[in-house]
Each structure stands twice: as structure tokens, then as C-alpha cells.
Amino acid sequence: MTDTRHDPTGEQFHLASADGRITAHLTQVGATIRGLTVDGVDLIAPYPQGMPAPAASGTVLVPWPNRVRAGKWSHNGTTYQLWLTDPSVGGASHGLLRFMPYTVAEQTADRLTLAATVFPQSGYPFQLDTTVTYALTADGIEVTHVIENVGTDAAPAALGTHPYFTIGDVPTADLVLTSPGAKMLVLDDALIPVGEVPVDAASDLRAGARLGDVSLNTCYTDIARDADGLLRHHLRAPDGRTVTLWQGPDLDYVQVYTTDRYPGRGLAVAIEPMSAVPDALNSGRGLRWLAPGETWTVSWGISYSG
């Protein structure tokens, strides 16, 4: 652990496998995954030290991913108003822990558990204890999130994460992304769903699409799972090297986002596992209501083949 109290992402944590093949770089603020290498190949898009995580890079998104329309939602006749953290579209974005510091609950050479509490606040009068565990595997990393309702009332919860991917120094534009979503949400100008349609020629990733040929800020639904129950997305370099993102049960949605505004990269791609769709506090789609004392666990991970 490196003490970087003046860094915008807080303390930096470094994991390494016993043989040194796999390393991970994690941060205190937002519990972000900031780096992952296998056999010396970067799989997470790096960014310079001394700046906040750009575009929510690697951040844990809880108790909701994506956005809430105008920061408002209602339940049992009560309307709640969240802080508007995305003023560009007038919404509440990416939950309540994105810029919060986590504490270390457990750490070994190849495993780290970070913990943070969502305290009752404007627009969200509930209390959740959360942890995220990063554990190196034989070919990458497994990430496990646990959310516990420690309040006295049932609490709405959803979860997502926001990693940006790369394969070494291969330009992102030359990577091919394969993802099994058969439908996508139609978004309005506030980036809130107003419908759902089958994927079209510009968004269909089932047969693979070169990222330089598409522009995406798309939430995919109706995503086919493999026989083992996992949902997988594959990012492949021209030489065949492949990064696979897998999603476990309850992570039924994914947002794919391409941008030219990631530092040091002409193009970057985020592949974001989510348990709920954008604006789930209003639509209820994918939203989970945790009873007092109830615990919810979800997992996802990254693997690499060279």
C-alpha cells in the first residue's frame, strides 16, 4: 500500500500473484480498479497519477448505476430528491460512493476487501454497509460485492461498476468487441430510457464489431448467458489476444460506452456490468429491495488469454 494522502484517488493498493504474472492496482476513493496486468499486458486503461478517476473509471456504482431522471424518485407516496451530480443532463449519476473513501477490511498479497457505508442523506434515507473484494485468479481477477441493509426499513439497491479496457498498446479502435445483447434501451436527451428495441446494425455486437467503426453509449438487455450461467463479453486484438468480462447472477445488464475524452487515448471503451437499468429507482427494473438485515452478493470478473 502506498500512502498518497494528497492524491485525488486516495491510497493506492497493489496486488500480485505468487508467481508475479498478475498484478492489480486499486484505489481508496470509489474502490476503483485502476490497473490490471497479466503477463505484463495492461487490461485496464491507465491514466496519470495525480488526477481523479476520469469518466468514473473503474468506480463502484452503488446504490444505483447510471442515472436517475432529475434526481427524483417516489415510493409509497413520498417523493425523494437526490443531489444533481450530472448537471449536463440534470440527473443524479452513478450512486453515492463514487467520490467516497473506502477502508481496508482485509488485505493479503493477492486479495483486497474494501468497505464503505451509504449513510442516510438527501434523497436516500437508507443505510447500507457495502464491501468489494478484489481477488486475483489464475488468469485475471474476480470481484465480489456485498451489500447489507443495516437500517430499519426496506431499502432499494442496485449496483454497477465502470471499468475501461485495453489490450496492451493495441489501439482501442482496432479491438473487436463481442457481446450477446439482443435488445437495447432507447434513451432520451437526458440519457433516460424511454423504450426498448432490438439491436440494429449500428449497435449489434453479437457477431463482433471493431470499436473504431461504432459509437456507443448503449445499455444492452436480453443478454444471453452461457451454459454455466455466466454472461460474457469478449474484447479481441488483431493478433488473437482476448480479454473476457464475465457477469454472475443478478448482473443482467451491461452499458457499453466509447469515448474520445479519456486521457492519453484517442478512443476508450467502458464495459459496465449492472444489476439494473438507468433510472431504476423510478422504473423498478432490476431494482432490489433489501429487507432490514438482508445481505445481497454479486460478482463479476476479468480473464485474459494470450
C-alpha positions, 0 to 999 in steps of 0.5 A, spaced: 500 500 500 502 506 498 500 512 502 498 518 497 494 522 502 494 528 497 492 524 491 485 525 488 484 517 488 486 516 495 491 510 497 493 506 492 493 498 493 497 493 489 496 486 488 500 480 485 500 473 484 505 468 487 508 467 481 508 475 479 504 474 472 498 478 475 498 484 478 492 489 480 492 496 482 486 499 486 484 505 489 481 508 496 476 513 493 470 509 489 474 502 490 476 503 483 480 498 479 485 502 476 490 497 473 490 490 471 496 486 468 497 479 466 503 477 463 505 484 463 499 486 458 495 492 461 487 490 461 485 496 464 486 503 461 491 507 465 491 514 466 496 519 470 497 519 477 495 525 480 488 526 477 481 523 479 478 517 476 476 520 469 469 518 466 468 514 473 473 509 471 473 503 474 468 506 480 463 502 484 456 504 482 452 503 488 446 504 490 444 505 483 448 505 476 447 510 471 442 515 472 436 517 475 431 522 471 432 529 475 434 526 481 427 524 483 424 518 485 417 516 489 415 510 493 409 509 497 407 516 496 413 520 498 417 523 493 425 523 494 430 528 491 437 526 490 443 531 489 444 533 481 451 530 480 450 530 472 448 537 471 449 536 463 443 532 463 440 534 470 440 527 473 443 524 479 449 519 476 452 513 478 450 512 486 453 515 492 460 512 493 463 514 487 467 520 490 467 516 497 473 513 501 473 506 502 477 502 508 481 496 508 477 490 511 482 485 509 488 485 505 493 479 503 498 479 497 493 477 492 486 479 495 483 486 497 476 487 501 474 494 501 468 497 505 464 503 505 457 505 508 451 509 504 449 513 510 442 516 510 442 523 506 438 527 501 434 523 497 436 516 500 434 515 507 437 508 507 443 505 510 447 500 507 454 497 509 457 495 502 464 491 501 468 489 494 473 484 494 478 484 489 481 477 488 486 475 483 485 468 479 489 464 475 488 468 469 485 475 471 481 477 477 474 476 480 470 481 484 465 480 489 460 485 492 456 485 498 451 489 500 447 489 507 441 493 509 443 495 516 437 500 517 430 499 519 426 499 513 426 496 506 431 499 502 432 499 494 439 497 491 442 496 485 449 496 483 454 497 477 461 498 476 465 502 470 471 499 468 475 501 461 479 496 457 485 495 453 489 490 450 496 492 451 498 498 446 493 495 441 489 501 439 482 501 442 479 502 435 482 496 432 479 491 438 473 487 436 468 487 441 463 481 442 457 481 446 450 477 446 445 483 447 439 482 443 435 488 445 437 495 447 434 501 451 432 507 447 434 513 451 432 520 451 436 527 451 437 526 458 440 519 457 433 516 460 430 510 457 424 511 454 423 504 450 426 498 448 428 495 441 432 490 438 439 491 436 440 494 429 446 494 425 449 500 428 449 497 435 449 489 434 455 486 437 453 479 437 457 477 431 463 482 433 464 489 431 471 493 431 470 499 436 473 504 431 467 503 426 461 504 432 459 509 437 456 507 443 453 509 449 448 503 449 445 499 455 444 492 452 438 487 455 436 480 453 443 478 454 444 471 453 448 467 458 452 461 457 451 454 459 454 455 466 450 461 467 455 466 466 454 472 461 460 474 457 463 479 453 469 478 449 474 484 447 479 481 441 486 484 438 488 483 431 493 478 433 488 473 437 489 476 444 482 476 448 480 479 454 473 476 457 468 480 462 464 475 465 457 477 469 454 472 475 447 472 477 443 478 478 448 482 473 443 482 467 445 488 464 451 491 461 452 499 458 457 499 453 460 506 452 466 509 447 469 515 448 474 520 445 475 524 452 479 519 456 486 521 457 492 519 453 487 515 448 484 517 442 478 512 443 476 508 450 471 503 451 467 502 458 464 495 459 459 496 465 456 490 468 449 492 472 444 489 476 439 494 473 437 499 468 438 507 468 433 510 472 431 504 476 429 507 482 423 510 478 422 504 473 423 498 478 427 494 473 432 490 476 431 494 482 432 490 489 429 491 495 433 489 501 429 487 507 432 490 514 438 485 515 438 482 508 445 481 505 445 481 497 452 478 493 454 479 486 460 478 482 463 479 476 470 478 473 476 479 468 480 473 464 485 474 459 488 469 454 494 470 450 
